[in-house]
Amino acid sequence: MIQRKILGLGLIVALLSGLAIGPPVIAVELAEIQERGKLIVGVKDNLRPLAFYDERGNLQGLEIDLARKLAEMLLGSPEAVVFHPLTNRDRLEAVIEGRVDIAIAQVGFTESRARLVTFSPRYYLDGTALVTKIPGITKLTDLTGRRVGVLQDSTTIGILRSRLPGVQLVGVDSYQAALTLLATGEADAFAADATVLSGWVQQYPQYRLLPASLSAAALSVVMPKGVQYVDLHRRINQAIADLYESGWLQARAAHWGLPLN
């Protein structure tokens, strides 16, 4: 009876919200994943060096390595994994709706997100960084009075205004536009996530990352929320802790050219 009332309330809320109603989708528990024999992982597929396609069309990167390692630790084989590429806005929803078991897709922990999903301990500490090709810019104070490119409407804008109030911000609509901005000298540096910019300098070695970060964001494995998933939470959390303690995570981050932290 209680369950029927809850479902009825959900139906009313959905109708009032103008949402389409479909069959409920629920994430699976660890025992079902083990019975299936495959771990379905939501990932990015266009973010070097976290997760991207190589010349042969295979996914690779730090987050792909981690997904394979978790499959090995949970199911006994690094091949016991199915990758499901996600867009940024689908990363939490895919876990909540059960389209993937977990997501390893450059998701940073925030309090608001933690109300919807469960986060593992961090596997990498991302943050706002800057890239430049100007030899005279070697530290953050060298940017005073300089023009710094930033994506329009990004949270990086607030960080730059707080940490580097003396810079002139130049908005761009895409990373490609930012590259053009730097190439033409319309900006002296560009600010974005360190993971994004690490891939940038790997593709364009004339650029380099400045050594200091302006902020920190703990990248974590996203798991479904609920007491029924406690076994999955425990196993994933312990695996991340073990991989950090053994140095495996740090070694793979270094392998992919990510700044160590």
TORMAR-42381 format. One record per residue (C-alpha): residue number from 1; residue in one letter; x, y, z. Coordinates in nm, 3 decimals. Example, Ala and Ser with C-alpha at 12.3 -4.5 7.8 and 13.67 -1.06 7.14 Angstrom:
! residues 2
+------+------+---------+---------+---------+
! doba ! tinu !       u !       v !       w !
+------+------+---------+---------+---------+
!    1 !    a !   1.230 !  -0.450 !   0.780 !
!    2 !    s !   1.367 !  -0.106 !   0.714 !
+------+------+---------+---------+---------+
This chain:
! residues 261
+------+------+---------+---------+---------+
! doba ! tinu !       u !       v !       w !
+------+------+---------+---------+---------+
!    1 !    m !   0.000 !   0.000 !   0.000 !
!    2 !    i !   0.279 !   0.242 !   0.093 !
!    3 !    q !   0.468 !   0.160 !  -0.228 !
!    4 !    r !   0.148 !   0.220 !  -0.430 !
!    5 !    k !   0.102 !   0.561 !  -0.264 !
!    6 !    i !   0.463 !   0.653 !  -0.338 !
!    7 !    l !   0.424 !   0.555 !  -0.702 !
!    8 !    g !   0.101 !   0.750 !  -0.721 !
!    9 !    l !   0.268 !   1.057 !  -0.576 !
!   10 !    g !   0.550 !   1.020 !  -0.826 !
!   11 !    l !   0.296 !   1.006 !  -1.108 !
!   12 !    i !   0.128 !   1.326 !  -0.988 !
!   13 !    v !   0.461 !   1.509 !  -0.960 !
!   14 !    a !   0.561 !   1.393 !  -1.308 !
!   15 !    l !   0.230 !   1.503 !  -1.458 !
!   16 !    l !   0.252 !   1.843 !  -1.293 !
!   17 !    s !   0.606 !   1.876 !  -1.425 !
!   18 !    g !   0.501 !   1.787 !  -1.778 !
!   19 !    l !   0.731 !   1.483 !  -1.787 !
!   20 !    a !   0.671 !   1.173 !  -1.995 !
!   21 !    i !   0.592 !   0.866 !  -1.789 !
!   22 !    g !   0.768 !   0.540 !  -1.861 !
!   23 !    p !   0.849 !   0.221 !  -1.672 !
!   24 !    p !   1.067 !   0.285 !  -1.363 !
!   25 !    v !   1.436 !   0.217 !  -1.416 !
!   26 !    i !   1.636 !   0.106 !  -1.114 !
!   27 !    a !   2.012 !   0.060 !  -1.087 !
!   28 !    v !   2.127 !  -0.295 !  -1.018 !
!   29 !    e !   2.301 !  -0.413 !  -0.705 !
!   30 !    l !   2.648 !  -0.568 !  -0.684 !
!   31 !    a !   2.515 !  -0.925 !  -0.679 !
!   32 !    e !   2.333 !  -0.867 !  -1.008 !
!   33 !    i !   2.646 !  -0.716 !  -1.164 !
!   34 !    q !   2.845 !  -1.021 !  -1.056 !
!   35 !    e !   2.578 !  -1.255 !  -1.194 !
!   36 !    r !   2.579 !  -1.063 !  -1.523 !
!   37 !    g !   2.958 !  -1.084 !  -1.537 !
!   38 !    k !   3.000 !  -0.734 !  -1.682 !
!   39 !    l !   3.042 !  -0.391 !  -1.527 !
!   40 !    i !   2.864 !  -0.122 !  -1.732 !
!   41 !    v !   3.055 !   0.203 !  -1.695 !
!   42 !    g !   2.952 !   0.547 !  -1.818 !
!   43 !    v !   3.256 !   0.731 !  -1.957 !
!   44 !    k !   3.358 !   1.027 !  -2.168 !
!   45 !    d !   3.495 !   0.951 !  -2.513 !
!   46 !    n !   3.634 !   1.287 !  -2.624 !
!   47 !    l !   3.847 !   1.404 !  -2.332 !
!   48 !    r !   4.217 !   1.336 !  -2.370 !
!   49 !    p !   4.388 !   1.212 !  -2.152 !
!   50 !    l !   4.100 !   1.087 !  -1.934 !
!   51 !    a !   3.903 !   0.899 !  -2.199 !
!   52 !    f !   3.940 !   0.923 !  -2.577 !
!   53 !    y !   3.966 !   0.710 !  -2.889 !
!   54 !    d !   4.309 !   0.613 !  -3.019 !
!   55 !    e !   4.403 !   0.574 !  -3.387 !
!   56 !    r !   4.250 !   0.225 !  -3.392 !
!   57 !    g !   3.919 !   0.340 !  -3.248 !
!   58 !    n !   3.979 !   0.198 !  -2.901 !
!   59 !    l !   3.893 !   0.389 !  -2.585 !
!   60 !    q !   4.192 !   0.470 !  -2.369 !
!   61 !    g !   4.297 !   0.710 !  -2.093 !
!   62 !    l !   4.314 !   0.729 !  -1.715 !
!   63 !    e !   3.943 !   0.676 !  -1.659 !
!   64 !    i !   3.936 !   0.384 !  -1.902 !
!   65 !    d !   4.228 !   0.226 !  -1.716 !
!   66 !    l !   4.042 !   0.273 !  -1.388 !
!   67 !    a !   3.721 !   0.118 !  -1.525 !
!   68 !    r !   3.913 !  -0.188 !  -1.643 !
!   69 !    k !   4.093 !  -0.215 !  -1.307 !
!   70 !    l !   3.765 !  -0.199 !  -1.114 !
!   71 !    a !   3.620 !  -0.468 !  -1.341 !
!   72 !    e !   3.921 !  -0.683 !  -1.262 !
!   73 !    m !   3.888 !  -0.624 !  -0.887 !
!   74 !    l !   3.512 !  -0.683 !  -0.878 !
!   75 !    l !   3.467 !  -0.948 !  -1.149 !
!   76 !    g !   3.810 !  -1.101 !  -1.198 !
!   77 !    s !   3.894 !  -0.967 !  -1.545 !
!   78 !    p !   3.984 !  -0.624 !  -1.688 !
!   79 !    e !   3.783 !  -0.723 !  -1.996 !
!   80 !    a !   3.461 !  -0.766 !  -1.793 !
!   81 !    v !   3.356 !  -0.410 !  -1.867 !
!   82 !    v !   3.116 !  -0.242 !  -2.111 !
!   83 !    f !   3.178 !   0.126 !  -2.189 !
!   84 !    h !   2.882 !   0.355 !  -2.238 !
!   85 !    p !   2.984 !   0.704 !  -2.365 !
!   86 !    l !   2.798 !   0.990 !  -2.195 !
!   87 !    t !   2.758 !   1.361 !  -2.250 !
!   88 !    n !   2.826 !   1.597 !  -1.959 !
!   89 !    r !   2.459 !   1.646 !  -1.880 !
!   90 !    d !   2.388 !   1.270 !  -1.885 !
!   91 !    r !   2.657 !   1.165 !  -1.639 !
!   92 !    l !   2.446 !   1.163 !  -1.322 !
!   93 !    e !   2.116 !   1.082 !  -1.488 !
!   94 !    a !   2.256 !   0.765 !  -1.647 !
!   95 !    v !   2.352 !   0.632 !  -1.302 !
!   96 !    i !   2.025 !   0.736 !  -1.138 !
!   97 !    e !   1.819 !   0.574 !  -1.415 !
!   98 !    g !   2.026 !   0.255 !  -1.416 !
!   99 !    r !   2.151 !   0.289 !  -1.773 !
!  100 !    v !   2.500 !   0.235 !  -1.633 !
!  101 !    d !   2.619 !   0.073 !  -1.311 !
!  102 !    i !   2.867 !   0.348 !  -1.234 !
!  103 !    a !   3.012 !   0.653 !  -1.409 !
!  104 !    i !   3.380 !   0.745 !  -1.436 !
!  105 !    a !   3.343 !   1.057 !  -1.647 !
!  106 !    q !   3.527 !   1.359 !  -1.502 !
!  107 !    v !   3.261 !   1.414 !  -1.240 !
!  108 !    g !   3.375 !   1.637 !  -0.955 !
!  109 !    f !   3.226 !   1.601 !  -0.609 !
!  110 !    t !   2.983 !   1.873 !  -0.500 !
!  111 !    e !   2.735 !   1.882 !  -0.214 !
!  112 !    s !   2.442 !   1.931 !  -0.453 !
!  113 !    r !   2.543 !   1.630 !  -0.663 !
!  114 !    a !   2.593 !   1.421 !  -0.349 !
!  115 !    r !   2.222 !   1.459 !  -0.274 !
!  116 !    l !   2.146 !   1.266 !  -0.593 !
!  117 !    v !   2.424 !   1.006 !  -0.617 !
!  118 !    t !   2.698 !   0.850 !  -0.406 !
!  119 !    f !   3.063 !   0.940 !  -0.464 !
!  120 !    s !   3.372 !   0.726 !  -0.410 !
!  121 !    p !   3.694 !   0.867 !  -0.266 !
!  122 !    r !   3.869 !   1.074 !  -0.531 !
!  123 !    y !   4.080 !   0.904 !  -0.794 !
!  124 !    y !   4.227 !   1.232 !  -0.920 !
!  125 !    l !   4.235 !   1.592 !  -0.802 !
!  126 !    d !   4.140 !   1.817 !  -1.092 !
!  127 !    g !   4.119 !   2.196 !  -1.080 !
!  128 !    t !   4.133 !   2.520 !  -1.274 !
!  129 !    a !   4.466 !   2.567 !  -1.450 !
!  130 !    l !   4.611 !   2.791 !  -1.720 !
!  131 !    v !   4.795 !   2.726 !  -2.044 !
!  132 !    t !   5.014 !   2.966 !  -2.242 !
!  133 !    k !   5.289 !   2.975 !  -2.503 !
!  134 !    i !   5.442 !   3.308 !  -2.396 !
!  135 !    p !   5.792 !   3.252 !  -2.247 !
!  136 !    g !   5.758 !   3.546 !  -2.007 !
!  137 !    i !   5.458 !   3.396 !  -1.831 !
!  138 !    t !   5.586 !   3.140 !  -1.582 !
!  139 !    k !   5.373 !   3.205 !  -1.272 !
!  140 !    l !   5.029 !   3.339 !  -1.186 !
!  141 !    t !   5.149 !   3.689 !  -1.099 !
!  142 !    d !   5.287 !   3.725 !  -1.452 !
!  143 !    l !   4.926 !   3.732 !  -1.575 !
!  144 !    t !   4.840 !   4.064 !  -1.410 !
!  145 !    g !   4.707 !   4.299 !  -1.677 !
!  146 !    r !   4.711 !   4.017 !  -1.936 !
!  147 !    r !   4.421 !   3.882 !  -2.139 !
!  148 !    v !   4.299 !   3.537 !  -2.033 !
!  149 !    g !   4.055 !   3.334 !  -2.241 !
!  150 !    v !   3.773 !   3.146 !  -2.070 !
!  151 !    l !   3.465 !   2.955 !  -2.184 !
!  152 !    q !   3.148 !   3.162 !  -2.175 !
!  153 !    d !   2.916 !   3.089 !  -1.878 !
!  154 !    s !   3.166 !   2.851 !  -1.715 !
!  155 !    t !   3.236 !   2.835 !  -1.341 !
!  156 !    t !   3.597 !   2.920 !  -1.429 !
!  157 !    i !   3.492 !   3.285 !  -1.473 !
!  158 !    g !   3.408 !   3.324 !  -1.105 !
!  159 !    i !   3.729 !   3.149 !  -1.003 !
!  160 !    l !   3.941 !   3.381 !  -1.218 !
!  161 !    r !   3.766 !   3.692 !  -1.088 !
!  162 !    s !   3.828 !   3.578 !  -0.733 !
!  163 !    r !   4.184 !   3.451 !  -0.764 !
!  164 !    l !   4.320 !   3.675 !  -1.043 !
!  165 !    p !   4.124 !   4.001 !  -1.030 !
!  166 !    g !   4.394 !   4.183 !  -1.227 !
!  167 !    v !   4.346 !   3.989 !  -1.554 !
!  168 !    q !   4.127 !   4.083 !  -1.849 !
!  169 !    l !   3.882 !   3.805 !  -1.933 !
!  170 !    v !   3.806 !   3.721 !  -2.296 !
!  171 !    g !   3.508 !   3.491 !  -2.348 !
!  172 !    v !   3.498 !   3.214 !  -2.608 !
!  173 !    d !   3.231 !   2.962 !  -2.705 !
!  174 !    s !   3.451 !   2.654 !  -2.749 !
!  175 !    y !   3.797 !   2.509 !  -2.696 !
!  176 !    q !   3.864 !   2.542 !  -3.067 !
!  177 !    a !   3.781 !   2.912 !  -3.044 !
!  178 !    a !   4.020 !   2.939 !  -2.750 !
!  179 !    l !   4.296 !   2.781 !  -2.955 !
!  180 !    t !   4.238 !   3.037 !  -3.230 !
!  181 !    l !   4.238 !   3.315 !  -2.972 !
!  182 !    l !   4.582 !   3.213 !  -2.844 !
!  183 !    a !   4.722 !   3.149 !  -3.192 !
!  184 !    t !   4.627 !   3.500 !  -3.309 !
!  185 !    g !   4.755 !   3.668 !  -2.993 !
!  186 !    e !   4.411 !   3.791 !  -2.885 !
!  187 !    a !   4.469 !   3.624 !  -2.549 !
!  188 !    d !   4.788 !   3.551 !  -2.357 !
!  189 !    a !   4.660 !   3.246 !  -2.169 !
!  190 !    f !   4.356 !   3.021 !  -2.143 !
!  191 !    a !   4.195 !   2.888 !  -1.824 !
!  192 !    a !   4.008 !   2.557 !  -1.794 !
!  193 !    d !   4.020 !   2.223 !  -1.609 !
!  194 !    a !   4.372 !   2.088 !  -1.567 !
!  195 !    t !   4.264 !   1.754 !  -1.715 !
!  196 !    v !   4.139 !   1.928 !  -2.031 !
!  197 !    l !   4.450 !   2.142 !  -2.065 !
!  198 !    s !   4.679 !   1.843 !  -2.010 !
!  199 !    g !   4.532 !   1.687 !  -2.321 !
!  200 !    w !   4.565 !   2.020 !  -2.498 !
!  201 !    v !   4.942 !   2.046 !  -2.445 !
!  202 !    q !   4.985 !   1.685 !  -2.554 !
!  203 !    q !   4.826 !   1.772 !  -2.887 !
!  204 !    y !   4.985 !   2.116 !  -2.917 !
!  205 !    p !   5.331 !   2.100 !  -2.754 !
!  206 !    q !   5.401 !   2.469 !  -2.818 !
!  207 !    y !   5.175 !   2.536 !  -2.519 !
!  208 !    r !   5.254 !   2.459 !  -2.156 !
!  209 !    l !   5.067 !   2.442 !  -1.829 !
!  210 !    l !   5.150 !   2.689 !  -1.555 !
!  211 !    p !   5.254 !   2.499 !  -1.240 !
!  212 !    a !   4.987 !   2.639 !  -1.004 !
!  213 !    s !   4.615 !   2.558 !  -0.996 !
!  214 !    l !   4.347 !   2.809 !  -0.900 !
!  215 !    s !   4.100 !   2.560 !  -0.756 !
!  216 !    a !   4.057 !   2.193 !  -0.673 !
!  217 !    a !   3.789 !   1.941 !  -0.773 !
!  218 !    a !   3.789 !   1.580 !  -0.653 !
!  219 !    l !   3.708 !   1.349 !  -0.945 !
!  220 !    s !   3.521 !   1.046 !  -0.813 !
!  221 !    v !   3.339 !   0.736 !  -0.927 !
!  222 !    v !   2.963 !   0.803 !  -0.936 !
!  223 !    m !   2.742 !   0.529 !  -0.790 !
!  224 !    p !   2.365 !   0.498 !  -0.735 !
!  225 !    k !   2.235 !   0.627 !  -0.404 !
!  226 !    g !   2.054 !   0.397 !  -0.158 !
!  227 !    v !   2.116 !   0.142 !   0.116 !
!  228 !    q !   2.054 !  -0.142 !  -0.130 !
!  229 !    y !   2.380 !  -0.049 !  -0.301 !
!  230 !    v !   2.593 !  -0.056 !   0.012 !
!  231 !    d !   2.792 !  -0.360 !  -0.107 !
!  232 !    l !   2.874 !  -0.185 !  -0.434 !
!  233 !    h !   2.973 !   0.131 !  -0.246 !
!  234 !    r !   3.195 !  -0.062 !  -0.008 !
!  235 !    r !   3.375 !  -0.257 !  -0.280 !
!  236 !    i !   3.432 !   0.047 !  -0.502 !
!  237 !    n !   3.545 !   0.265 !  -0.212 !
!  238 !    q !   3.788 !   0.001 !  -0.089 !
!  239 !    a !   3.923 !  -0.053 !  -0.440 !
!  240 !    i !   3.992 !   0.320 !  -0.485 !
!  241 !    a !   4.160 !   0.336 !  -0.145 !
!  242 !    d !   4.378 !   0.034 !  -0.229 !
!  243 !    l !   4.473 !   0.174 !  -0.570 !
!  244 !    y !   4.572 !   0.504 !  -0.413 !
!  245 !    e !   4.767 !   0.338 !  -0.130 !
!  246 !    s !   4.958 !   0.114 !  -0.373 !
!  247 !    g !   5.047 !   0.408 !  -0.597 !
!  248 !    w !   4.863 !   0.261 !  -0.895 !
!  249 !    l !   4.644 !   0.569 !  -0.946 !
!  250 !    q !   4.940 !   0.805 !  -0.926 !
!  251 !    a !   5.139 !   0.594 !  -1.171 !
!  252 !    r !   4.856 !   0.584 !  -1.426 !
!  253 !    a !   4.800 !   0.960 !  -1.394 !
!  254 !    a !   5.171 !   1.018 !  -1.461 !
!  255 !    h !   5.156 !   0.775 !  -1.754 !
!  256 !    w !   4.884 !   0.987 !  -1.914 !
!  257 !    g !   5.074 !   1.311 !  -1.858 !
!  258 !    l !   4.850 !   1.450 !  -1.587 !
!  259 !    p !   4.996 !   1.679 !  -1.318 !
!  260 !    l !   5.059 !   1.483 !  -1.000 !
!  261 !    n !   4.884 !   1.600 !  -0.683 !
+------+------+---------+---------+---------+
